[in-house]
Amino acid sequence: MLRVTFVFCLLQGAALLSGCGDSSPSDGATSTDNGTGGETIDGETTDGGATGQETTGADTSGNCGGFLESYLSTLADARSCENGGDCSFKVSNTMFCGCPTWVSSDTVAAELRAIRKSSDDAGCPVPACPAVDCSDLPPAVCKEGGCWPRGQDPVCLGLQDEISQGFNTGGACVSDVDCSAWVDGGLGCSCGDFVTSADSATQLSGLISNYSDENCHVLSCGVCPPPNYVAHCENGQCTKEHVSCQGITNQFEKALQAAKACTEASECKVVDNLGLDCACPQYLAVSESIVEAQSLADTYQKGGCAHPCGTDCAPLGTAACLDGECRSEP
């Protein structure tokens, strides 16, 4: 499959212009530009990143296209490996305007240099290279029978697509209260996000676990902070906002006050275990505000905001709706 890909690049002419090789890290990693001088590989400097002038030397061999095809064919063979094998040798991913890539053979570099030298000796034209961004090359892995930069093999790319699609579909919402389920982790260094159902959260958690097990993460990420996030629905998609403990408290009290609104006593039902530091039974009118308040209380607990509660809960009296608010009458 690798060899077919390289030949396709050749036929499209992309190999001359952009390298048609490895892309930058595809899981959200921030790339570092190696500058305009390319990168030294096995004693030679690649053309990647350089903007040069075209050399139009005379073609005395009539086989300039053959040199390029030979280079790509040799490189394709060198990228083959047995799963788990050594892919630690770095070469340029095309004969001109290339960026670094990984191969499994330490002798291929000399072969590729010899092909390039034959092309130069034959007077073959050297194309003007565009400003190619040779981003940092992730460490090599041997998977699916080929050498790949970590995170860019077919397994990892497939999981990336599934995770991205899972957050897109699972996070489709109409209002803030829809975003009720939290998912730890994600692509890149994401610490997590909200989706609209426990089923979506469970499915995404499994995919994220597989992504980690496949060693797909490119970045070395720090420890995620406490999940002091509240959910919002923006443009039909669940998003998160990081807030302080006091901010959570303020939003909780607002949601709890809304949940007390009533027009008659029959609307007021006993709700247990809904609170921040203390969760005593209370009368509330069943509404979306209760769902919002419960989500905020969960965030408060997970974020390490809670304090020990030493208050004994007073017994509830009869439910009443007084001044438009659910209360307990003695």
DRENZA-359482 format. One record per residue (C-alpha): residue number from 1; residue in three letters; x, y, z. Coordinates in steps of 0.25 Angstrom, whole numbers, plus 2048, in hexadecimal, padded with zeros to 3 digits. Layout:
N
+-----+-----+-----+-----+-----+
|   n | res |  xx |  yy |  zz |
+-----+-----+-----+-----+-----+
| NUM | ALA |   X |   Y |   Z |
...
+-----+-----+-----+-----+-----+
***
This chain:
330
+-----+-----+-----+-----+-----+
|   n | res |  xx |  yy |  zz |
+-----+-----+-----+-----+-----+
|   1 | MET | 800 | 800 | 800 |
|   2 | LEU | 80C | 809 | 803 |
|   3 | ARG | 812 | 807 | 7F5 |
|   4 | VAL | 805 | 80A | 7EF |
|   5 | THR | 803 | 817 | 7F6 |
|   6 | PHE | 811 | 81C | 7F2 |
|   7 | VAL | 80E | 818 | 7E3 |
|   8 | PHE | 801 | 820 | 7E4 |
|   9 | CYS | 809 | 82C | 7E9 |
|  10 | LEU | 812 | 82B | 7DE |
|  11 | LEU | 807 | 82A | 7D3 |
|  12 | GLN | 800 | 836 | 7D9 |
|  13 | GLY | 80D | 83E | 7D9 |
|  14 | ALA | 80C | 841 | 7E8 |
|  15 | ALA | 819 | 83B | 7EC |
|  16 | LEU | 820 | 846 | 7E5 |
|  17 | LEU | 819 | 851 | 7EB |
|  18 | SER | 815 | 84D | 7F9 |
|  19 | GLY | 81C | 840 | 7FD |
|  20 | CYS | 80E | 839 | 7FD |
|  21 | GLY | 814 | 833 | 80A |
|  22 | ASP | 810 | 833 | 818 |
|  23 | SER | 807 | 83D | 81D |
|  24 | SER | 809 | 845 | 82A |
|  25 | PRO | 803 | 83E | 837 |
|  26 | SER | 7F5 | 83C | 835 |
|  27 | ASP | 7F0 | 83B | 843 |
|  28 | GLY | 7F0 | 84A | 846 |
|  29 | ALA | 7FF | 84B | 849 |
|  30 | THR | 806 | 858 | 847 |
|  31 | SER | 811 | 857 | 83D |
|  32 | THR | 81E | 85E | 83D |
|  33 | ASP | 823 | 864 | 830 |
|  34 | ASN | 832 | 85F | 82D |
|  35 | GLY | 834 | 86C | 826 |
|  36 | THR | 838 | 86E | 817 |
|  37 | GLY | 845 | 867 | 817 |
|  38 | GLY | 83F | 858 | 817 |
|  39 | GLU | 844 | 84E | 820 |
|  40 | THR | 851 | 846 | 821 |
|  41 | ILE | 84F | 838 | 81E |
|  42 | ASP | 85B | 82E | 81E |
|  43 | GLY | 865 | 839 | 81B |
|  44 | GLU | 85C | 840 | 811 |
|  45 | THR | 852 | 84C | 811 |
|  46 | THR | 844 | 84A | 80C |
|  47 | ASP | 83E | 854 | 802 |
|  48 | GLY | 831 | 855 | 80B |
|  49 | GLY | 82E | 863 | 80F |
|  50 | ALA | 837 | 869 | 805 |
|  51 | THR | 833 | 872 | 7FA |
|  52 | GLY | 83C | 870 | 7EF |
|  53 | GLN | 83F | 873 | 7E0 |
|  54 | GLU | 83C | 869 | 7D6 |
|  55 | THR | 848 | 862 | 7CF |
|  56 | THR | 846 | 85F | 7C1 |
|  57 | GLY | 852 | 857 | 7BE |
|  58 | ALA | 852 | 84F | 7B1 |
|  59 | ASP | 84C | 841 | 7B2 |
|  60 | THR | 857 | 838 | 7AC |
|  61 | SER | 851 | 82B | 7B0 |
|  62 | GLY | 843 | 82C | 7AC |
|  63 | ASN | 83F | 825 | 7B9 |
|  64 | CYS | 83C | 830 | 7C3 |
|  65 | GLY | 82E | 82B | 7C6 |
|  66 | GLY | 835 | 81D | 7C8 |
|  67 | PHE | 83E | 823 | 7D3 |
|  68 | LEU | 832 | 828 | 7DB |
|  69 | GLU | 82A | 81C | 7D9 |
|  70 | SER | 836 | 814 | 7DE |
|  71 | TYR | 838 | 81D | 7EA |
|  72 | LEU | 829 | 81B | 7EE |
|  73 | SER | 829 | 80C | 7EB |
|  74 | THR | 836 | 80A | 7F4 |
|  75 | LEU | 830 | 813 | 7FF |
|  76 | ALA | 823 | 80B | 7FF |
|  77 | ASP | 82A | 7FE | 800 |
|  78 | ALA | 832 | 803 | 80C |
|  79 | ARG | 826 | 808 | 813 |
|  80 | SER | 821 | 7F9 | 814 |
|  81 | CYS | 823 | 7F2 | 821 |
|  82 | GLU | 81F | 7E7 | 82A |
|  83 | ASN | 815 | 7EC | 835 |
|  84 | GLY | 81D | 7F1 | 841 |
|  85 | GLY | 82A | 7F2 | 839 |
|  86 | ASP | 834 | 7FC | 838 |
|  87 | CYS | 830 | 809 | 830 |
|  88 | SER | 83B | 812 | 836 |
|  89 | PHE | 842 | 817 | 82A |
|  90 | LYS | 83E | 825 | 824 |
|  91 | VAL | 83F | 828 | 815 |
|  92 | SER | 838 | 833 | 80C |
|  93 | ASN | 82A | 82F | 807 |
|  94 | THR | 82D | 833 | 7F9 |
|  95 | MET | 839 | 836 | 7F0 |
|  96 | PHE | 836 | 845 | 7EF |
|  97 | CYS | 830 | 84E | 7F9 |
|  98 | GLY | 82F | 843 | 804 |
|  99 | CYS | 82C | 842 | 812 |
| 100 | PRO | 831 | 838 | 81C |
| 101 | THR | 82A | 82A | 81D |
| 102 | TRP | 82D | 81D | 824 |
| 103 | VAL | 832 | 810 | 81D |
| 104 | SER | 837 | 802 | 822 |
| 105 | SER | 844 | 801 | 81B |
| 106 | ASP | 851 | 808 | 81E |
| 107 | THR | 857 | 805 | 810 |
| 108 | VAL | 84B | 80C | 809 |
| 109 | ALA | 851 | 81A | 80C |
| 110 | ALA | 85D | 817 | 803 |
| 111 | GLU | 855 | 811 | 7F8 |
| 112 | LEU | 84C | 81E | 7F8 |
| 113 | ARG | 858 | 827 | 7F8 |
| 114 | ALA | 85D | 81F | 7EC |
| 115 | ILE | 850 | 820 | 7E4 |
| 116 | ARG | 850 | 82F | 7E7 |
| 117 | LYS | 85F | 831 | 7E2 |
| 118 | SER | 85C | 829 | 7D6 |
| 119 | SER | 850 | 833 | 7D3 |
| 120 | ASP | 85A | 83F | 7D5 |
| 121 | ASP | 865 | 839 | 7CD |
| 122 | ALA | 85B | 836 | 7C1 |
| 123 | GLY | 857 | 845 | 7C1 |
| 124 | CYS | 849 | 843 | 7C5 |
| 125 | PRO | 842 | 84F | 7C9 |
| 126 | VAL | 840 | 853 | 7D8 |
| 127 | PRO | 832 | 859 | 7DB |
| 128 | ALA | 831 | 866 | 7E3 |
| 129 | CYS | 82C | 862 | 7F0 |
| 130 | PRO | 820 | 869 | 7F7 |
| 131 | ALA | 821 | 86C | 806 |
| 132 | VAL | 81E | 85F | 80B |
| 133 | ASP | 81B | 85E | 81A |
| 134 | CYS | 824 | 852 | 81F |
| 135 | SER | 81D | 851 | 82C |
| 136 | ASP | 823 | 849 | 838 |
| 137 | LEU | 823 | 83A | 834 |
| 138 | PRO | 81C | 832 | 83F |
| 139 | PRO | 824 | 825 | 844 |
| 140 | ALA | 823 | 819 | 83B |
| 141 | VAL | 81A | 80D | 83C |
| 142 | CYS | 819 | 800 | 834 |
| 143 | LYS | 80A | 7FD | 832 |
| 144 | GLU | 802 | 7F7 | 827 |
| 145 | GLY | 80F | 7F2 | 820 |
| 146 | GLY | 814 | 800 | 81F |
| 147 | CYS | 81D | 80B | 825 |
| 148 | TRP | 814 | 817 | 82A |
| 149 | PRO | 816 | 823 | 832 |
| 150 | ARG | 80E | 820 | 83F |
| 151 | GLY | 800 | 823 | 83E |
| 152 | GLN | 7FF | 823 | 82F |
| 153 | ASP | 7FE | 814 | 82C |
| 154 | PRO | 7F1 | 80F | 827 |
| 155 | VAL | 7EC | 80A | 834 |
| 156 | CYS | 7EE | 817 | 83C |
| 157 | LEU | 7E8 | 81F | 830 |
| 158 | GLY | 7DC | 817 | 830 |
| 159 | LEU | 7DA | 819 | 83F |
| 160 | GLN | 7DC | 828 | 83E |
| 161 | ASP | 7D1 | 828 | 834 |
| 162 | GLU | 7C8 | 820 | 83D |
| 163 | ILE | 7CB | 828 | 849 |
| 164 | SER | 7C9 | 836 | 842 |
| 165 | GLN | 7BC | 831 | 83C |
| 166 | GLY | 7B8 | 82B | 84A |
| 167 | PHE | 7B9 | 839 | 850 |
| 168 | ASN | 7B2 | 840 | 844 |
| 169 | THR | 7A6 | 837 | 845 |
| 170 | GLY | 7A6 | 834 | 853 |
| 171 | GLY | 7A7 | 843 | 856 |
| 172 | ALA | 79C | 848 | 84E |
| 173 | CYS | 793 | 850 | 857 |
| 174 | VAL | 787 | 85A | 857 |
| 175 | SER | 789 | 85F | 865 |
| 176 | ASP | 793 | 85F | 871 |
| 177 | VAL | 78C | 855 | 878 |
| 178 | ASP | 78E | 84B | 86D |
| 179 | CYS | 79D | 84A | 870 |
| 180 | SER | 79C | 841 | 87C |
| 181 | ALA | 7A6 | 837 | 87A |
| 182 | TRP | 7B5 | 839 | 87C |
| 183 | VAL | 7C0 | 832 | 874 |
| 184 | ASP | 7CE | 832 | 87A |
| 185 | GLY | 7DA | 834 | 86F |
| 186 | GLY | 7D9 | 835 | 860 |
| 187 | LEU | 7E3 | 838 | 855 |
| 188 | GLY | 7F0 | 83F | 857 |
| 189 | CYS | 7F0 | 845 | 865 |
| 190 | SER | 7E1 | 846 | 867 |
| 191 | CYS | 7DD | 844 | 875 |
| 192 | GLY | 7CF | 841 | 871 |
| 193 | ASP | 7C2 | 846 | 86D |
| 194 | PHE | 7B3 | 845 | 86E |
| 195 | VAL | 7A9 | 83D | 866 |
| 196 | THR | 79A | 83B | 867 |
| 197 | SER | 799 | 82C | 86C |
| 198 | ALA | 79F | 822 | 875 |
| 199 | ASP | 7A0 | 818 | 869 |
| 200 | SER | 7A8 | 822 | 860 |
| 201 | ALA | 7B1 | 824 | 86C |
| 202 | THR | 7B3 | 815 | 86E |
| 203 | GLN | 7B6 | 813 | 85F |
| 204 | LEU | 7C0 | 81F | 85E |
| 205 | SER | 7C7 | 81A | 86B |
| 206 | GLY | 7C9 | 80D | 864 |
| 207 | LEU | 7CF | 813 | 858 |
| 208 | ILE | 7D8 | 81D | 860 |
| 209 | SER | 7DD | 811 | 868 |
| 210 | ASN | 7E0 | 809 | 85B |
| 211 | TYR | 7E7 | 816 | 855 |
| 212 | SER | 7F0 | 816 | 861 |
| 213 | ASP | 7F3 | 807 | 861 |
| 214 | GLU | 7F7 | 808 | 852 |
| 215 | ASN | 802 | 812 | 856 |
| 216 | CYS | 7FB | 81D | 84D |
| 217 | HIS | 7FE | 829 | 856 |
| 218 | VAL | 809 | 832 | 850 |
| 219 | LEU | 80A | 83C | 85B |
| 220 | SER | 80F | 83A | 869 |
| 221 | CYS | 803 | 841 | 871 |
| 222 | GLY | 803 | 846 | 87F |
| 223 | VAL | 7F9 | 842 | 88A |
| 224 | CYS | 7EB | 847 | 887 |
| 225 | PRO | 7E6 | 851 | 892 |
| 226 | PRO | 7DA | 84E | 89A |
| 227 | PRO | 7CE | 84D | 891 |
| 228 | ASN | 7C7 | 85A | 895 |
| 229 | TYR | 7BF | 85C | 888 |
| 230 | VAL | 7B1 | 85F | 886 |
| 231 | ALA | 7AA | 85C | 879 |
| 232 | HIS | 7A5 | 865 | 86E |
| 233 | CYS | 79E | 863 | 861 |
| 234 | GLU | 7A4 | 86C | 857 |
| 235 | ASN | 7A0 | 86B | 848 |
| 236 | GLY | 799 | 85E | 84A |
| 237 | GLN | 7A6 | 857 | 850 |
| 238 | CYS | 7AA | 855 | 85F |
| 239 | THR | 7B5 | 85D | 864 |
| 240 | LYS | 7BC | 85E | 872 |
| 241 | GLU | 7BF | 86A | 87A |
| 242 | HIS | 7C9 | 86A | 885 |
| 243 | VAL | 7C4 | 871 | 892 |
| 244 | SER | 7C9 | 873 | 8A0 |
| 245 | CYS | 7C2 | 86C | 8AC |
| 246 | GLN | 7BC | 879 | 8B0 |
| 247 | GLY | 7B7 | 87A | 8A1 |
| 248 | ILE | 7B1 | 86C | 8A2 |
| 249 | THR | 7AA | 870 | 8B0 |
| 250 | ASN | 7A4 | 87D | 8A9 |
| 251 | GLN | 79E | 875 | 89E |
| 252 | PHE | 799 | 86A | 8A7 |
| 253 | GLU | 792 | 873 | 8B0 |
| 254 | LYS | 78B | 87A | 8A3 |
| 255 | ALA | 787 | 86C | 89E |
| 256 | LEU | 782 | 868 | 8AB |
| 257 | GLN | 77A | 874 | 8AD |
| 258 | ALA | 773 | 872 | 89F |
| 259 | ALA | 770 | 864 | 8A3 |
| 260 | LYS | 768 | 869 | 8AF |
| 261 | ALA | 75E | 871 | 8A7 |
| 262 | CYS | 750 | 86C | 8A8 |
| 263 | THR | 741 | 870 | 8A6 |
| 264 | GLU | 73B | 866 | 8B0 |
| 265 | ALA | 740 | 85C | 8BB |
| 266 | SER | 73D | 850 | 8B2 |
| 267 | GLU | 749 | 853 | 8A9 |
| 268 | CYS | 753 | 853 | 8B5 |
| 269 | LYS | 75A | 845 | 8B7 |
| 270 | VAL | 764 | 840 | 8C0 |
| 271 | VAL | 772 | 840 | 8BA |
| 272 | ASP | 77D | 839 | 8C1 |
| 273 | ASN | 78C | 83B | 8C0 |
| 274 | LEU | 78D | 847 | 8B8 |
| 275 | GLY | 796 | 851 | 8BE |
| 276 | LEU | 7A5 | 856 | 8BE |
| 277 | ASP | 7AB | 854 | 8CC |
| 278 | CYS | 79E | 84F | 8D2 |
| 279 | ALA | 793 | 847 | 8CB |
| 280 | CYS | 787 | 847 | 8D4 |
| 281 | PRO | 779 | 843 | 8CF |
| 282 | GLN | 771 | 84F | 8CA |
| 283 | TYR | 765 | 852 | 8C2 |
| 284 | LEU | 767 | 856 | 8B3 |
| 285 | ALA | 75E | 857 | 8A7 |
| 286 | VAL | 763 | 84D | 89D |
| 287 | SER | 769 | 854 | 891 |
| 288 | GLU | 775 | 855 | 888 |
| 289 | SER | 77B | 85E | 893 |
| 290 | ILE | 77C | 852 | 89C |
| 291 | VAL | 784 | 84B | 891 |
| 292 | GLU | 78D | 857 | 890 |
| 293 | ALA | 78F | 858 | 89F |
| 294 | GLN | 793 | 84A | 8A0 |
| 295 | SER | 79D | 84B | 895 |
| 296 | LEU | 7A3 | 857 | 89C |
| 297 | ALA | 7A4 | 84F | 8A9 |
| 298 | ASP | 7AB | 844 | 8A2 |
| 299 | THR | 7B5 | 84E | 89C |
| 300 | TYR | 7B7 | 854 | 8AA |
| 301 | GLN | 7BA | 846 | 8B0 |
| 302 | LYS | 7C3 | 842 | 8A5 |
| 303 | GLY | 7CB | 84F | 8A5 |
| 304 | GLY | 7CF | 84D | 8B4 |
| 305 | CYS | 7C6 | 859 | 8B8 |
| 306 | ALA | 7BE | 852 | 8C3 |
| 307 | HIS | 7C0 | 854 | 8D2 |
| 308 | PRO | 7BC | 84A | 8DD |
| 309 | CYS | 7AE | 84D | 8E1 |
| 310 | GLY | 7AB | 84D | 8F0 |
| 311 | THR | 79D | 852 | 8EF |
| 312 | ASP | 792 | 848 | 8F3 |
| 313 | CYS | 786 | 848 | 8EA |
| 314 | ALA | 779 | 84D | 8F0 |
| 315 | PRO | 76D | 845 | 8EE |
| 316 | LEU | 764 | 849 | 8E2 |
| 317 | GLY | 756 | 84E | 8E5 |
| 318 | THR | 74A | 84F | 8DB |
| 319 | ALA | 74D | 853 | 8CD |
| 320 | ALA | 748 | 861 | 8CA |
| 321 | CYS | 748 | 86C | 8BF |
| 322 | LEU | 74A | 879 | 8C6 |
| 323 | ASP | 74D | 886 | 8BE |
| 324 | GLY | 74F | 87D | 8B2 |
| 325 | GLU | 75A | 875 | 8B9 |
| 326 | CYS | 75A | 867 | 8BE |
| 327 | ARG | 75C | 866 | 8CD |
| 328 | SER | 75A | 85D | 8D9 |
| 329 | GLU | 74F | 860 | 8E3 |
| 330 | PRO | 750 | 85B | 8F1 |
+-----+-----+-----+-----+-----+
***
